[in-house]
Every structure is written in structure tokens, then in C-alpha cells.
Amino acid sequence: MYDSDCDKGRKIESNTYLIEQRELEVGLPQHYYDEADILKLFKPFKIAQVYIEEEKRYDLEVKSILSQSSFWGIYARKGVVK
């Protein structure tokens, strides 16, 4: 879970927070997945590849990171893994 907002907001369950501060996502629950969560969630699929894409937003005037997020990418096929 590589996100600058992880652990922020009101915790409503494990790795899940109700956002209270952001412009667009106020009142929306955000769940943060780790690798174990992803593998469990996609267990019924044959996974070809799992990767993380990272995204950073910068303020160029003060040369600092405004926020950091990451997104899971998953290539998988339907069907049970043997």
C-alpha cells in the first residue's frame, strides 16, 4: 500500500478508511490492498502478471511531492489455477 493518504480518515474496517478531507472523495470509503489481499482476491484466476504502478504529484514551485499513489495491475485468466 503505497499511498500518501493511507491510514488517513476514519477507519471503518481493516485497511479501509472513510475519507473526510479530500475534494472529490469526501464520504467515500477507500480500501488499500497489499499483495496478500490481491492474491487472495484473484485466487480463482490464473494470474499471469501482477505489478504496481506508482504515481506522484509534484509542486514544481516548491519542489516537493504533493501526493503519492500506487495502483495494482493484474493480468489474469478466468479459470481455476492447477
Backbone bond lengths (Angstrom), bond angles and torsions (degrees), N, CA, C in turn:
res aa  C-N    CA-C-N  psi(-1)  N-CA   C-N-CA  omega(-1)  CA-C   N-CA-C  phi
1 M - - - 1.438 - - 1.515 108.44 -
2 Y 1.287 117.39 97.59 1.450 122.81 -179.16 1.517 108.36 -110.48
3 D 1.316 116.82 84.69 1.449 120.86 -177.70 1.521 108.42 -144.99
4 S 1.319 116.31 132.44 1.455 119.26 -178.89 1.521 112.67 -67.02
5 D 1.333 118.01 -17.08 1.463 121.60 179.06 1.528 113.36 -98.52
6 C 1.322 118.10 -1.09 1.454 120.81 178.65 1.529 108.92 -60.77
7 D 1.303 117.00 138.91 1.470 124.54 -177.83 1.523 113.06 73.01
8 K 1.331 118.15 11.93 1.462 120.45 177.01 1.525 108.44 -107.58
9 G 1.295 116.32 152.18 1.452 121.13 -176.43 1.516 109.80 94.26
10 R 1.318 115.98 -170.98 1.466 120.63 -178.74 1.522 109.29 -92.79
11 K 1.330 117.05 121.17 1.456 121.99 -179.01 1.529 108.81 -69.96
12 I 1.339 116.28 124.78 1.465 120.23 -179.75 1.530 112.28 -112.50
13 E 1.315 117.38 -16.80 1.465 123.90 170.20 1.515 107.78 -169.06
14 S 1.313 117.09 179.87 1.459 121.00 -177.33 1.532 111.24 -55.29
15 N 1.334 116.99 125.04 1.467 124.15 179.22 1.528 114.34 58.70
16 T 1.344 118.31 19.84 1.456 122.31 179.80 1.524 109.60 -127.86
17 Y 1.334 114.93 129.40 1.455 121.32 -175.63 1.526 110.25 -131.21
18 L 1.321 116.42 142.73 1.448 122.44 174.53 1.522 106.90 -90.23
19 I 1.315 115.75 119.01 1.460 121.35 -175.17 1.526 109.74 -73.94
20 E 1.317 115.47 129.88 1.466 120.70 -177.77 1.520 113.58 -120.07
21 Q 1.342 118.38 -7.91 1.461 120.65 -171.43 1.539 115.85 -117.53
22 R 1.314 119.77 -28.10 1.466 121.18 -171.81 1.523 112.69 -76.59
23 E 1.315 116.11 154.66 1.462 122.27 -179.87 1.525 113.26 -59.86
24 L 1.319 117.04 -56.12 1.462 121.30 -170.46 1.524 114.92 -91.60
25 E 1.304 118.97 -18.87 1.462 120.28 -171.14 1.527 113.69 -115.30
26 V 1.319 117.65 14.37 1.465 121.17 179.77 1.521 109.10 -59.47
27 G 1.329 115.71 130.47 1.464 121.13 179.34 1.516 114.45 86.26
28 L 1.328 117.23 -4.35 1.460 120.49 -179.63 1.522 110.45 -99.57
29 P 1.334 117.17 131.86 1.466 118.88 176.79 1.530 110.44 -71.71
30 Q 1.318 115.39 141.72 1.461 122.37 177.15 1.521 107.60 -121.82
31 H 1.342 116.43 125.71 1.462 119.98 177.50 1.515 107.99 -108.77
32 Y 1.323 115.73 135.11 1.459 121.84 -178.61 1.525 108.37 -110.18
33 Y 1.332 116.36 121.35 1.456 123.19 -175.83 1.519 110.93 -98.74
34 D 1.326 116.17 141.75 1.456 120.02 169.22 1.529 107.38 -106.48
35 E 1.316 116.31 178.30 1.472 120.24 -175.86 1.523 111.98 -59.66
36 A 1.322 118.15 -40.32 1.466 121.47 179.33 1.529 110.63 -61.66
37 D 1.334 117.42 -40.77 1.475 121.35 177.34 1.525 111.04 -60.91
38 I 1.332 115.94 -44.98 1.468 120.93 -177.87 1.530 110.41 -63.15
39 L 1.335 116.88 -47.11 1.470 120.15 -178.89 1.526 111.29 -63.60
40 K 1.314 117.63 -37.17 1.466 121.56 177.47 1.529 110.42 -67.69
41 L 1.325 117.04 -44.67 1.458 121.99 -179.38 1.534 112.08 -62.24
42 F 1.323 116.52 -36.63 1.466 121.21 -177.27 1.533 112.71 -100.51
43 K 1.312 117.61 18.21 1.461 121.43 -178.97 1.538 113.25 -56.39
44 P 1.354 119.21 -37.47 1.466 118.97 178.85 1.533 114.49 -70.94
45 F 1.325 117.19 -2.56 1.457 120.99 -177.03 1.523 110.96 -110.88
46 K 1.312 114.84 156.78 1.458 121.00 172.31 1.525 106.82 -89.40
47 I 1.312 115.92 109.13 1.462 121.05 -174.98 1.528 109.76 -86.64
48 A 1.328 115.53 124.21 1.458 121.30 177.48 1.520 110.90 -91.69
49 Q 1.341 116.43 -36.96 1.456 119.82 -177.62 1.527 110.05 -158.70
50 V 1.312 116.24 140.82 1.465 123.90 173.24 1.523 107.09 -130.13
51 Y 1.314 116.50 132.58 1.461 119.71 179.31 1.520 109.79 -148.83
52 I 1.312 115.91 166.22 1.459 122.44 177.79 1.522 109.02 -118.59
53 E 1.328 116.10 131.38 1.460 121.91 171.95 1.520 107.51 -103.84
54 E 1.307 116.60 131.34 1.454 120.71 178.65 1.519 110.18 -106.02
55 E 1.318 114.67 144.64 1.458 120.97 179.75 1.530 108.23 -134.28
56 K 1.328 116.10 131.44 1.462 120.65 177.35 1.527 108.59 -125.29
57 R 1.315 115.75 138.18 1.464 122.20 174.27 1.518 107.70 -106.75
58 Y 1.320 115.70 129.41 1.473 121.74 -175.43 1.518 111.18 -113.66
59 D 1.323 115.35 150.75 1.453 122.83 166.84 1.527 105.00 -103.10
60 L 1.324 116.89 106.81 1.466 120.73 -174.21 1.522 112.62 -71.73
61 E 1.338 117.56 -25.30 1.459 119.36 179.69 1.529 111.86 -66.91
62 V 1.332 116.36 -44.14 1.469 119.31 -179.27 1.524 112.19 -101.92
63 K 1.326 115.71 1.55 1.462 122.45 176.81 1.529 112.60 53.71
64 S 1.342 114.73 55.84 1.460 119.46 177.70 1.525 109.95 -140.52
65 I 1.319 114.85 159.30 1.465 121.02 178.60 1.525 108.76 -81.14
66 L 1.331 116.33 127.44 1.461 121.25 176.84 1.531 111.08 -82.54
67 S 1.334 115.59 -43.24 1.460 120.23 179.47 1.516 109.64 -157.12
68 Q 1.315 114.80 160.54 1.454 121.54 178.77 1.524 107.71 -137.28
69 S 1.317 116.60 133.64 1.462 122.10 178.64 1.514 109.30 -135.50
70 S 1.306 115.67 160.53 1.460 119.86 172.15 1.520 108.42 -138.86
71 F 1.319 114.69 152.78 1.455 121.98 -176.81 1.516 109.22 -133.04
72 W 1.321 116.04 135.81 1.463 120.73 176.94 1.517 109.67 -80.56
73 G 1.318 116.06 134.93 1.455 122.70 170.75 1.519 107.65 -113.82
74 I 1.329 116.28 132.56 1.466 120.33 -175.75 1.519 109.43 -137.26
75 Y 1.312 115.68 124.83 1.455 121.79 170.49 1.520 106.57 -104.93
76 A 1.332 116.42 119.75 1.463 119.86 -176.27 1.524 109.85 -147.03
77 R 1.325 114.87 157.73 1.464 121.82 176.16 1.514 109.16 -116.22
78 K 1.312 114.51 148.84 1.448 120.46 175.74 1.519 109.13 -67.29
79 G 1.309 116.84 144.81 1.448 120.65 179.05 1.505 111.15 121.86
80 V 1.274 115.61 154.74 1.458 121.85 -177.44 1.519 110.63 -79.06
81 V 1.304 116.60 136.88 1.461 122.96 177.02 1.526 107.52 -74.03
82 K 1.339 116.24 135.39 1.473 120.17 178.95 1.498 110.03 -105.92
